[in-house]
Amino acid sequence: MITFHAIGSGGDAAAYHDKAFSAEGNVRDADNYYMDESAGAKWQGKGARVLGIEGAQVGREDFINFLDGKLLNPETGKTQNLASRGNADRRAGFDLSVAPPKSVSVMALVAGDDRLIKAHETANHKAMSWLEEHASLIRVKDNQGENVKEQTGNLLWATIRHETNRENEPQLHNHNVVPAVTYDLDRKTWRSLTNDEILVLRNGADDIYKATLLQETRLAGYQVEHSKNGRDFEIAGMSPQQIAAFSGRSQQIDDAIRARGFDPEDASWAMRQAAALDTRAKKHDLPSDVLNSAWNERAQELGLNLAGMVDAAKERAATLDPQALKAEDKRLASLAVSEAIEHLAEREQAFTVANLEKTAALMGKSVIEDVKAAIEDHREGHMILGRDGMPSGATWLTTQKALNAEKELVSTIVEGFGKGQAVLSSSSEFDQMLSEFETKKSQALGIDFKLSGEQVNAAKNTLMHQDKFQAIQGDAGTGKTAALEFVREVAERKGWNIQGVATTSSAAEELQASSGIKSNTIAGFFADRNNATKDLSMEIEALKYKLQTAGQGRDPAAPRIEVKHLEAKSFDLNFGTNRYTFDHKTESVYKSDGGLMSRVAGLLLDAAEKHRGGAEKLTGEASTLGERLKVFASEKVVGLAESLGEKMISYEKVGVVEAQA
């Protein structure tokens, strides 16, 4: 699990660091997180590489300076002071604490399996490197002077490993102290880090960490059991009761969550963080030999044969084929990426690379290297495409299906230009209805009620514009629903049926409550439509059966193909008047599009069909040369009209709802 703790402001940095590195003091309420093991703390990240200190031991002076925003600029050789830019209250940084499942800590620290310590360190580094790639954001001015976000691709952090919690129980974890700084490679200067994305992507980094730890734990020969939340796991062979016996601190947090009326298994990170703060006590450090002795005695009391579990794991590891396992992991990662793309594309037209990576890592329990390789394969296969011009400084992706849907949407909107059906035809009628609406609202509310100019304009466009589609865009609280309430009242008075749809049930409820428009979710709307379609299908089948049993079915000698000009209506939809072609054998319905070419072609085909019978009649009656020439000319005209019409016309198969209508 990864927890987040903000580290003060720049003005408090010195006092914070003095506590962290003094004999008595410490970083959080006199808990010494950094003093005893400061010799093991190392600088990591590409930001450390810029400074030339990657892998170097963390020194007290650098630690304080970096959190205070004072860093050497490698380009100028001078020290920059980010706090001097009128931002004295800037956030100094944050501490990301990364910990494995309790069973991993027990096997690593109590059973002494150092392979799991290495696995944790590897997973910690990959999680932090993933955050560095996707969350190193700065704000800069674009060419228009607007603030925009950019990725720098580098962070600076000090990492240190600890092995106990506040209750002196075995708890392997790393503290990653990240100064809120990053180096702008394009402009050759240090800048303050925008912390927003760190919080957004923390859960994703947690998934990257757990996927890596899971793979390394399996390669070490351990079997695992997954929790019901789909994210966590424990090493098999330890019961929940035995794990809980080493988890007094976790039990305190769980109890605090239960006291709030929630299930610890379903608790959010924020809830666990709050519970952790509420139950935090002062830590009392004990010598490592005393702790190891107490831990092993506890394991024996619980009936745990930890040495036997380590030996069994090493035996299993010796029989594993790492190459075969990694090949299978790559296959599963490819499947996970495909599933993640489908999952994300159901909800959004575009999604970030970071979102795709973390979703695939969670779905497939796949390590980040395999996920990245699978994403690249999908990009090379054109299953996903880069999406330019998106906000936030992140790299965005989309699918060809999404692009096709957007193109179709744009085409549909363009085709609707000038083809709308206005609810109101005159401005005077609009003004009269607006006045009546505002008067009624004023009386109901007991105050003078007026729609704003923008609300009136939005309502007017919706009710009177000649285009088929209208869009109203506005932030929350800007009065969209008030304008829609007026639109609903006017439309209903004119005999229209208004249907509201929204992406979520809460939004649909809000739309219906505030505007009076009967509303549903998009999924619910289509479910109702499908149910109505099924009901109509059953009615049609019943009617066909009655006609057949009454001897009123379709004459078998009748033509298979039939063409009619019809106005089709179904439910609340009006498909308009179109030229429909019915194939009675396959029970399929087609219509020609509404373009000029197809309309002319339809007229030619209708004319050919109309005059065909006359030509055939003349053929049977013609006896003189003149009459035969007249028949020949008539046949030529019919044939030419039919030939031209067939070449010019285009058909599309209509949907079930329109066909049944």
Buried (B, 14 or more C-beta within 10 A) or exposed (E): BBBBBEBBBBEBBBEBBEBBBEEEBBBBEEBBBBBEBBEEBBBBBBBBBBBEBBEBEBBEEBBBBBBBBBBBBEEEEEEBBBBEEEEEEBBBBBBBBBBBBBBBBBBBBBBBBEBBBEBBBBBBBBBBBBBBBBBBBBBBEEEEEEEBBBBBBBBBBBBBBBBBBBBBBBBBBBBBBBBBBBBBEEEEBBBBBBBEBBBBBBBBBBBBBBBBBBBBBBBBBBEBEEEEEEBBBBBEBBEEEBBBBBBEBBBBBBEBBEEEEBEBEEBEBEBBBBBBEEBBEEBEEEEEEEBBEBBBEBBEEBEBEBEEBBEBBBEBBEEEEEEEEBEEBBBBBBBBBBBBBEBBBEEEBBBBBBBBBBBBBBBBBBBBBBBBBBBEBBBEEEBBBEBEEBEBBBBBBBBEEBBEBEEEEEEEBEBBEEEBEEBBEEEEBBEEBBEBBBEEBEEEEEEEBEBEEBBBEBBBBBBBBEBBBBEBEEEEEBBBBBBBBBBBBBBBEEEBEBEBBBEEEEBBBBBBEBBBBEBBBEEBBEEEBEEBBEEBEEEEEEEEEEEEEEEEEEEEEEEEEEBEEBEBEBBEBEBEEBBBBBEEEEEEBBBBBEEEEBBBBBEBBBBBBEBBEEBEEBBEEBEEEEEEEBBBEBBEBBEEBBEBBEEBBEEEEBEBBBBBB
